[in-house]
Amino acid sequence: MLLSDTLRAAARALATHTEPPCSSVNSMVATLREVATEIMQWHSLHWEVRALSRATAT
């Protein structure tokens, strides 16, 4: 979860402090945001799998 937050912060910093914004920076910002979202989804999936494993073990 912290990695996801860090990636979003990096994307925000790049978007905010790059003057003028160029296509390569915009692409990097978009990629960082996509990766942050995917990591958050994997984190959620991990906990769901653990809960399912506990539920089926009993």
C-alpha positions as a Python dict, from the first residue, in 0.01 Angstrom:
ca = {
    (1, 'M'): (0, 0, 0),
    (2, 'L'): (285, 236, 78),
    (3, 'L'): (441, 165, -259),
    (4, 'S'): (116, 262, -428),
    (5, 'D'): (106, 591, -235),
    (6, 'T'): (471, 658, -317),
    (7, 'L'): (414, 601, -688),
    (8, 'R'): (116, 837, -686),
    (9, 'A'): (322, 1100, -505),
    (10, 'A'): (600, 1063, -763),
    (11, 'A'): (347, 1106, -1043),
    (12, 'R'): (203, 1413, -875),
    (13, 'A'): (550, 1564, -825),
    (14, 'L'): (643, 1505, -1189),
    (15, 'A'): (316, 1652, -1312),
    (16, 'T'): (344, 1954, -1085),
    (17, 'H'): (711, 2043, -1124),
    (18, 'T'): (769, 1986, -1495),
    (19, 'E'): (741, 2305, -1696),
    (20, 'P'): (625, 2289, -1968),
    (21, 'P'): (473, 1943, -1957),
    (22, 'C'): (590, 1726, -2246),
    (23, 'S'): (458, 1401, -2387),
    (24, 'S'): (731, 1186, -2231),
    (25, 'V'): (658, 1325, -1883),
    (26, 'N'): (284, 1286, -1937),
    (27, 'S'): (343, 925, -2040),
    (28, 'M'): (555, 860, -1732),
    (29, 'V'): (293, 1016, -1504),
    (30, 'A'): (21, 802, -1660),
    (31, 'T'): (234, 489, -1624),
    (32, 'L'): (310, 562, -1258),
    (33, 'R'): (-59, 610, -1187),
    (34, 'E'): (-153, 287, -1366),
    (35, 'V'): (111, 92, -1177),
    (36, 'A'): (-3, 242, -846),
    (37, 'T'): (-358, 131, -917),
    (38, 'E'): (-247, -219, -1014),
    (39, 'I'): (-36, -257, -701),
    (40, 'M'): (-333, -152, -490),
    (41, 'Q'): (-550, -412, -665),
    (42, 'W'): (-289, -684, -602),
    (43, 'H'): (-276, -580, -237),
    (44, 'S'): (-655, -613, -209),
    (45, 'L'): (-649, -946, -391),
    (46, 'H'): (-386, -1078, -150),
    (47, 'W'): (-611, -1010, 149),
    (48, 'E'): (-916, -1155, -26),
    (49, 'V'): (-725, -1476, -104),
    (50, 'R'): (-611, -1503, 258),
    (51, 'A'): (-969, -1457, 381),
    (52, 'L'): (-1095, -1715, 135),
    (53, 'S'): (-822, -1956, 243),
    (54, 'R'): (-922, -1916, 608),
    (55, 'A'): (-1290, -1958, 525),
    (56, 'T'): (-1235, -2278, 331),
    (57, 'A'): (-995, -2424, 589),
    (58, 'T'): (-1268, -2458, 850),
}
